[in-house]
Amino acid sequence: MNNAIAQYSTDELTFATGEVSLVGANVYISFVQGHKIVLEKTDEDCMITAEQITLPLSQADTGAFCPGGLEIQIRGVFADGTAPVSYWMQTEVIRTAKRGVLEYVAR
């Protein structure tokens, strides 16, 4: 994860799953700043294949982030209790001049 995320933007994050497929698992994607989870997404929020997880983020989602460092970790749990966890991924959050969720207005 090397690309920065801008506050209050829409984004789509893609995570390679490597050797452990999370298809069929309950998945939790935690976004952490200041040692606190500021946003958490689940398998219901993303598309999971054998090779990757794709997670769309809304303006409100990225608005939960403060400028600076952002850590991301993925955990899963299967019906048999097996619970894989990813390494920590790090990226940056870029501040946005106009804060808040924008609504489109036809002109």
NORPESUL-V768052 format. One line per field, one symbol per residue. phi: phi as a letter, one per 20 degrees, with the letter a starting at -180 (. if undefined). A space follows every 50 residues. Layout:
phi->???
This chain:
phi->.dffdegldebcdcdfemedfdfneedcdddcclmcfdbcdcgfecdddf dbddcfdegfffffeegpfcdccdccbegenfcfceffdcbddefdfeeo eedfcfc
